[in-house]
Amino acid sequence: MAATPAPPAAPPKPTWDPGQPEGPFPWLRPTIRIRLTLLYGGMFLIAGILLLSIIYLLAAQALREGNALPFKIVSVSGQKVEVSSPTCSGVGTDQSLDQFNAAIQACILDQRKHALDDLLSRSLMALLGLSVIAFAFGYAMAGRVLSPLGKITRTARRVVGSDLTRRIELDGPDDELKELADTFDEMLDRLERAFTAQQRFVANASHELRTPLAINRTLLEVHLSDPGAPVELQQLGKTLLATNERSEQLVEGLLLLARSDNQIVERKPVDLAEVASRALDQARGEAETKGVEIRGECAPAVVQGNGVLLERIALNLVQNAVRYNVPEGGWVEVTTEVQHGHAVLLVSNTGPVVPAYEVDNLFEPFRRLRTERTGSDKGVGLGLSIARSVARAHGGRIQATPREGGGLVMRVTLPV
């Protein structure tokens, strides 16, 4: 039995439990809430101080400008006052005291209005400038505070692509984001160990079954090669040999299914047209025996992947299309092409009518149309399951669509 690597050690568990505050002063813990409160409160305080300072300076400047007298008394003669003013148009010569006071009052009111308007316009400009600075600073600080969420999201996307070896391993203060990252790492570790244990069990069981099945096949072939064996014994040997061969196919299918659930690490250029041609050549003899016509038009469609596994997809689909066909006048059509940046393998065939609600069940292991378990001489019930697993391992997908009049259209889409 091949040795399997031990599962990776679990990451350290989170050091903080929200239900049980840590330390005598849990409110001093640098949580995200406290950090954001201090950040936004500090930003508001700094912006307020700056705005107040600017307004104070603008008001002081306006008062300094307002200290200058808006007029100058030139002479006083009896009840007449001669005044010159560069800013007050209503103040002039030959005015009585009442006229002079009214003109001075109007001039002061006009200068006050002008000072207030100038202060308002400058304050608005200062507020606009501070707003731009505050938004830019807030955007930068928010990005810095939320950067751990981006790392968590990127790791989650890689995990979605069936790469369970990824870990966040977030550094920084022991806050809610680190707690979330540590919990996520622990969950990924448990998932990886579960999947590894499942695949290891299937692989080990399949390896253990290979030896007795090979011994049984050898013994049966030796007995069948004896020309003096009774006819009944030969018939029984042939039946047992066929059963043994089917068991070997099941074991090989389980091994391939367990192996194809992982991501393909070593990828090489593979032409789906060549893969489809090989599958057609292997299934042509069985198709001729069943009276099924095989035709195809395979255009070059190169993908990055494992050639053996991709050939298994094509072979399983073609064999299913041949075996589950109509008794007379059936056909199987295989095409390959590139559409919208994806390589497409299309396998169509005639056959029995497949209800749309039963299509998804065909991809489940050991499931067939209108049958729950194996019990047919057409296969072991793993062909479509293996095809789907291999397609997923290559970052693609497989879809089945019932044909009008019977049969299926199997579409495999792989990234180029």
C-alpha positions as CSV (number, residue, x, y, z in Angstrom):
1,M,0.0,0.0,0.0
2,A,1.4,3.4,-1.0
3,A,2.3,5.7,1.9
4,T,0.2,8.8,2.2
5,P,1.4,12.1,3.7
6,A,0.1,13.1,7.1
7,P,-2.5,15.9,7.1
8,P,-1.1,19.3,7.9
9,A,-1.2,20.5,11.4
10,A,-4.0,22.8,12.5
11,P,-3.2,26.5,12.8
12,P,-3.3,28.0,16.3
13,K,-6.7,28.6,17.6
14,P,-8.0,32.2,18.1
15,T,-6.8,33.9,21.3
16,W,-10.1,35.7,21.9
17,D,-13.6,34.6,22.5
18,P,-16.3,37.2,22.1
19,G,-18.4,35.6,24.8
20,Q,-15.5,35.6,27.4
21,P,-13.6,39.0,27.4
22,E,-9.9,38.6,27.8
23,G,-8.0,40.3,30.7
24,P,-9.2,42.6,33.5
25,F,-9.9,45.5,31.1
26,P,-11.5,44.0,28.0
27,W,-12.6,47.4,26.8
28,L,-8.9,48.3,26.2
29,R,-8.6,45.5,23.6
30,P,-7.8,47.1,20.2
31,T,-11.0,46.0,18.5
32,I,-12.1,47.2,15.1
33,R,-14.9,49.2,16.8
34,I,-12.5,51.0,19.1
35,R,-10.0,51.7,16.3
36,L,-12.6,53.0,13.9
37,T,-14.1,55.1,16.7
38,L,-10.7,56.6,17.5
39,L,-9.9,57.1,13.8
40,Y,-13.1,58.8,12.8
41,G,-13.4,60.8,16.1
42,G,-9.8,62.0,15.7
43,M,-10.4,62.9,12.0
44,F,-13.5,64.9,13.0
45,L,-11.7,66.6,15.8
46,I,-8.7,67.5,13.6
47,A,-11.0,68.8,10.8
48,G,-13.0,70.9,13.3
49,I,-9.8,72.4,14.8
50,L,-8.5,73.2,11.3
51,L,-11.8,74.7,10.2
52,L,-12.1,76.8,13.4
53,S,-8.5,78.1,13.0
54,I,-9.1,79.1,9.4
55,I,-12.3,80.9,10.2
56,Y,-10.6,82.7,13.1
57,L,-7.8,83.8,10.9
58,L,-10.2,85.0,8.2
59,A,-12.2,86.9,10.8
60,A,-9.1,88.5,12.2
61,Q,-8.0,89.6,8.7
62,A,-11.5,91.1,8.1
63,L,-11.3,93.0,11.4
64,R,-7.9,94.4,10.5
65,E,-9.1,95.6,7.2
66,G,-12.2,97.1,8.8
67,N,-10.1,99.2,11.3
68,A,-9.2,101.7,8.6
69,L,-11.5,104.8,8.6
70,P,-13.8,104.8,5.6
71,F,-13.6,108.7,5.4
72,K,-11.4,111.6,6.3
73,I,-12.6,115.0,7.7
74,V,-11.1,117.8,5.7
75,S,-12.6,120.8,7.5
76,V,-15.5,121.9,9.7
77,S,-17.2,125.2,9.2
78,G,-20.2,125.9,11.4
79,Q,-22.8,123.3,10.6
80,K,-21.0,122.2,7.4
81,V,-18.5,119.4,7.4
82,E,-16.2,118.8,4.4
83,V,-15.2,115.1,4.2
84,S,-13.4,113.0,1.6
85,S,-13.9,109.2,1.4
86,P,-12.5,106.8,-1.3
87,T,-14.9,104.0,-0.2
88,C,-18.1,105.8,0.8
89,S,-19.7,107.3,-2.2
90,G,-22.5,109.0,-0.1
91,V,-20.1,111.1,1.9
92,G,-19.1,114.4,0.4
93,T,-18.9,118.1,0.8
94,D,-21.7,120.5,1.7
95,Q,-23.5,118.1,4.0
96,S,-25.2,118.8,7.2
97,L,-24.4,116.7,10.3
98,D,-27.6,114.6,9.9
99,Q,-26.7,113.9,6.2
100,F,-23.1,113.1,7.2
101,N,-24.2,110.7,10.0
102,A,-26.6,108.9,7.7
103,A,-24.0,108.5,5.0
104,I,-21.5,107.2,7.5
105,Q,-24.0,104.7,8.9
106,A,-24.8,103.4,5.4
107,C,-21.1,103.2,4.6
108,I,-20.4,101.1,7.7
109,L,-23.3,98.8,7.0
110,D,-22.1,98.3,3.5
111,Q,-18.5,97.5,4.6
112,R,-19.9,95.1,7.3
113,K,-21.9,93.3,4.6
114,H,-18.9,93.2,2.3
115,A,-16.7,91.7,5.1
116,L,-19.3,89.0,6.0
117,D,-19.7,88.0,2.3
118,D,-16.0,87.8,2.0
119,L,-15.7,85.7,5.2
120,L,-18.5,83.4,4.0
121,S,-16.9,82.8,0.6
122,R,-13.5,82.2,2.0
123,S,-14.9,79.8,4.7
124,L,-16.8,77.9,2.0
125,M,-13.6,77.5,0.0
126,A,-11.7,76.4,3.1
127,L,-14.5,73.9,3.9
128,L,-14.3,72.5,0.4
129,G,-10.6,72.1,0.6
130,L,-10.8,70.4,4.0
131,S,-13.5,68.1,2.6
132,V,-11.3,67.0,-0.2
133,I,-8.5,66.3,2.1
134,A,-10.8,64.6,4.6
135,F,-12.2,62.3,1.9
136,A,-8.8,61.4,0.6
137,F,-7.4,60.7,4.0
138,G,-10.5,58.8,5.0
139,Y,-10.3,56.7,1.8
140,A,-6.7,55.9,2.5
141,M,-7.3,55.0,6.1
142,A,-10.4,52.9,5.3
143,G,-8.3,51.0,2.8
144,R,-5.7,50.4,5.4
145,V,-8.2,49.2,8.0
146,L,-10.1,47.0,5.6
147,S,-7.1,45.5,3.8
148,P,-7.3,42.3,5.9
149,L,-10.8,41.8,4.4
150,G,-9.4,42.0,0.9
151,K,-6.9,39.3,1.9
152,I,-9.6,37.1,3.3
153,T,-11.7,37.6,0.2
154,R,-8.8,36.7,-2.1
155,T,-8.1,33.5,-0.1
156,A,-11.8,32.6,-0.2
157,R,-11.8,32.9,-4.0
158,R,-8.8,30.6,-4.3
159,V,-10.5,28.1,-2.0
160,V,-13.5,28.2,-4.2
161,G,-11.2,27.0,-7.0
162,S,-10.7,23.8,-5.0
163,D,-7.4,24.9,-3.5
164,L,-7.8,23.9,0.1
165,T,-4.1,24.4,0.9
166,R,-4.5,28.2,1.0
167,R,-4.4,29.9,4.4
168,I,-4.9,33.6,5.3
169,E,-2.4,33.7,8.2
170,L,-3.4,37.3,9.0
171,D,-0.9,39.3,11.0
172,G,-1.7,42.4,13.0
173,P,-3.6,43.3,16.2
174,D,-5.9,40.8,17.8
175,D,-9.1,42.3,16.6
176,E,-12.3,41.0,15.0
177,L,-10.7,40.7,11.6
178,K,-7.9,38.5,12.9
179,E,-10.5,36.5,14.8
180,L,-12.4,36.0,11.5
181,A,-9.2,35.1,9.6
182,D,-8.1,32.6,12.3
183,T,-11.6,31.0,12.4
184,F,-11.6,30.8,8.6
185,D,-8.1,29.1,8.6
186,E,-9.3,26.6,11.2
187,M,-12.4,25.8,9.1
188,L,-10.2,25.4,6.0
189,D,-7.9,23.1,7.9
190,R,-10.8,20.9,9.0
191,L,-12.2,20.8,5.4
192,E,-8.8,19.9,4.0
193,R,-8.3,17.1,6.5
194,A,-11.8,15.8,5.8
195,F,-11.3,15.8,2.0
196,T,-7.8,14.3,2.4
197,A,-9.1,11.6,4.6
198,Q,-11.9,10.8,2.1
199,Q,-9.6,10.7,-0.8
200,R,-7.0,8.7,1.1
201,F,-9.6,6.1,2.1
202,V,-10.9,5.7,-1.5
203,A,-7.3,5.4,-2.8
204,N,-6.2,3.0,-0.1
205,A,-9.3,0.8,-0.5
206,S,-8.9,0.8,-4.3
207,H,-5.2,-0.2,-4.0
208,E,-6.1,-3.0,-1.5
209,L,-8.7,-4.3,-3.9
210,R,-6.4,-4.4,-6.9
211,T,-4.3,-7.3,-5.6
212,P,-7.1,-9.9,-4.9
213,L,-8.9,-8.9,-8.1
214,A,-5.7,-9.5,-10.1
215,I,-5.2,-12.8,-8.4
216,N,-8.8,-13.8,-9.2
217,R,-8.4,-12.9,-12.8
218,T,-5.2,-14.9,-13.2
219,L,-6.7,-18.0,-11.6
220,L,-9.9,-17.7,-13.7
221,E,-7.8,-17.3,-16.9
222,V,-5.7,-20.3,-16.0
223,H,-8.8,-22.5,-15.4
224,L,-10.4,-21.3,-18.6
225,S,-7.3,-22.1,-20.6
226,D,-7.6,-25.8,-19.6
227,P,-9.2,-27.6,-22.7
228,G,-10.3,-30.5,-20.5
229,A,-12.5,-28.4,-18.2
230,P,-16.3,-29.2,-18.2
231,V,-18.5,-26.9,-20.2
232,E,-20.4,-25.9,-17.1
233,L,-17.2,-24.9,-15.4
234,Q,-16.0,-22.9,-18.4
235,Q,-19.4,-21.1,-18.5
236,L,-19.1,-20.3,-14.8
237,G,-15.5,-19.1,-15.2
238,K,-16.5,-16.8,-18.0
239,T,-19.3,-15.3,-15.9
240,L,-16.9,-14.9,-12.9
241,L,-14.2,-13.4,-15.2
242,A,-16.8,-10.8,-16.5
243,T,-17.8,-10.0,-12.9
244,N,-14.1,-9.7,-11.9
245,E,-13.4,-7.4,-14.9
246,R,-16.4,-5.2,-13.9
247,S,-15.0,-5.0,-10.4
248,E,-11.6,-3.9,-11.8
249,Q,-13.3,-1.2,-13.8
250,L,-15.0,0.0,-10.6
251,V,-11.8,0.1,-8.7
252,E,-10.0,2.0,-11.5
253,G,-13.0,4.4,-11.7
254,L,-12.8,5.1,-8.0
255,L,-9.1,5.8,-8.2
256,L,-9.6,8.2,-11.1
257,L,-12.5,9.8,-9.3
258,A,-10.5,10.4,-6.2
259,R,-7.5,11.7,-8.1
260,S,-9.5,14.0,-10.4
261,D,-11.2,15.8,-7.5
262,N,-7.9,17.7,-6.9
263,Q,-6.6,20.6,-8.9
264,I,-4.3,19.6,-11.8
265,V,-0.9,20.9,-10.7
266,E,1.2,19.9,-13.8
267,R,-0.5,21.2,-16.9
268,K,0.6,20.7,-20.5
269,P,-0.9,21.8,-23.9
270,V,-3.6,19.3,-24.9
271,D,-5.6,19.4,-28.1
272,L,-9.2,18.4,-27.6
273,A,-9.4,17.4,-31.2
274,E,-6.7,14.8,-30.8
275,V,-8.3,13.6,-27.5
276,A,-11.7,13.2,-29.1
277,S,-10.2,11.3,-32.1
278,R,-8.5,8.8,-29.8
279,A,-11.8,8.3,-27.9
280,L,-13.6,7.7,-31.1
281,D,-11.0,5.2,-32.2
282,Q,-11.4,3.3,-29.0
283,A,-15.2,3.2,-29.1
284,R,-15.5,2.5,-32.8
285,G,-15.5,-1.3,-32.4
286,E,-18.2,-1.3,-29.8
287,A,-20.2,1.1,-32.0
288,E,-20.0,-1.1,-35.0
289,T,-21.2,-4.1,-32.9
290,K,-24.2,-2.2,-31.7
291,G,-24.9,-0.7,-35.1
292,V,-24.3,2.9,-34.0
293,E,-22.9,5.4,-36.6
294,I,-20.0,7.5,-35.3
295,R,-19.3,10.9,-36.9
296,G,-17.4,13.9,-35.9
297,E,-15.8,17.2,-36.9
298,C,-12.9,18.1,-34.6
299,A,-11.4,21.5,-35.0
300,P,-8.2,22.3,-33.0
301,A,-8.9,23.4,-29.5
302,V,-5.8,23.5,-27.3
303,V,-6.2,23.7,-23.5
304,Q,-3.8,23.4,-20.6
305,G,-4.3,20.2,-18.6
306,N,-3.7,16.5,-18.2
307,G,-4.0,14.6,-21.4
308,V,-4.9,11.2,-19.8
309,L,-7.7,12.7,-17.7
310,L,-9.0,14.7,-20.6
311,E,-9.0,11.6,-22.8
312,R,-11.0,9.9,-20.0
313,I,-13.7,12.6,-20.3
314,A,-14.0,12.1,-24.0
315,L,-14.0,8.3,-23.8
316,N,-16.6,8.2,-21.0
317,L,-18.9,10.5,-22.9
318,V,-18.5,8.6,-26.2
319,Q,-18.9,5.2,-24.6
320,N,-22.1,6.3,-22.8
321,A,-23.4,7.8,-26.0
322,V,-22.8,4.4,-27.8
323,R,-24.2,2.2,-25.0
324,Y,-27.3,4.3,-24.2
325,N,-28.5,4.5,-27.8
326,V,-31.4,3.3,-29.9
327,P,-31.4,-0.3,-31.1
328,E,-31.4,0.7,-34.8
329,G,-30.3,3.7,-36.8
330,G,-28.5,5.4,-33.9
331,W,-25.7,7.8,-34.2
332,V,-23.1,9.6,-32.1
333,E,-21.6,13.0,-33.2
334,V,-18.5,14.5,-31.6
335,T,-17.2,18.0,-32.3
336,T,-14.6,20.2,-30.8
337,E,-14.2,24.0,-31.3
338,V,-13.2,27.2,-29.5
339,Q,-16.0,29.6,-28.5
340,H,-15.5,32.9,-26.6
341,G,-12.1,32.0,-25.3
342,H,-13.1,28.5,-24.2
343,A,-12.5,25.1,-25.7
344,V,-15.7,23.1,-26.2
345,L,-16.2,19.4,-26.6
346,L,-19.7,18.5,-27.8
347,V,-21.0,14.9,-27.8
348,S,-24.5,14.3,-29.1
349,N,-26.4,11.1,-29.6
350,T,-29.7,9.5,-30.3
351,G,-31.3,7.4,-27.5
352,P,-34.2,7.2,-25.1
353,V,-36.0,10.3,-24.1
354,V,-34.4,11.8,-21.0
355,P,-36.7,13.9,-18.7
356,A,-35.1,17.2,-17.9
357,Y,-35.6,16.7,-14.1
358,E,-33.5,13.5,-14.3
359,V,-30.4,15.0,-16.0
360,D,-28.7,16.1,-12.8
361,N,-29.0,12.6,-11.4
362,L,-27.0,11.2,-14.2
363,F,-23.8,12.8,-12.8
364,E,-24.2,11.2,-9.4
365,P,-22.0,8.1,-8.7
366,F,-23.7,4.7,-9.4
367,R,-26.8,6.4,-10.7
368,R,-28.4,5.7,-14.1
369,L,-31.5,6.8,-15.9
370,R,-34.5,5.3,-13.9
371,T,-32.2,3.1,-11.8
372,E,-30.8,3.8,-8.4
373,R,-27.8,1.4,-8.3
374,T,-25.6,-0.5,-10.6
375,G,-26.9,-3.7,-12.1
376,S,-26.4,-3.3,-15.8
377,D,-23.7,-4.6,-18.2
378,K,-23.2,-1.1,-19.6
379,G,-20.8,0.1,-17.0
380,V,-20.2,0.7,-13.4
381,G,-22.1,4.0,-13.1
382,L,-19.0,6.2,-12.6
383,G,-18.5,7.5,-16.2
384,L,-20.3,10.9,-15.9
385,S,-19.2,11.4,-12.3
386,I,-15.6,11.0,-13.4
387,A,-16.1,13.3,-16.4
388,R,-17.6,16.0,-14.1
389,S,-14.8,15.7,-11.6
390,V,-12.1,15.9,-14.3
391,A,-13.8,18.9,-15.8
392,R,-13.9,20.7,-12.5
393,A,-10.3,19.9,-11.8
394,H,-9.4,21.7,-15.0
395,G,-11.5,24.7,-14.1
396,G,-14.3,23.8,-16.5
397,R,-17.8,22.4,-16.4
398,I,-19.9,19.8,-18.1
399,Q,-23.6,20.3,-19.0
400,A,-26.2,17.8,-20.2
401,T,-29.2,18.8,-22.3
402,P,-31.9,16.4,-23.5
403,R,-32.3,16.3,-27.3
404,E,-35.7,16.6,-28.9
405,G,-36.8,13.1,-29.9
406,G,-34.4,11.4,-27.5
407,G,-30.8,11.3,-26.5
408,L,-28.5,13.8,-24.9
409,V,-26.2,16.6,-25.8
410,M,-23.1,16.7,-23.5
411,R,-21.2,19.9,-23.5
412,V,-17.8,20.2,-21.9
413,T,-16.4,23.7,-21.6
414,L,-12.7,24.2,-20.6
415,P,-10.7,27.4,-20.3
416,V,-8.1,27.9,-23.0
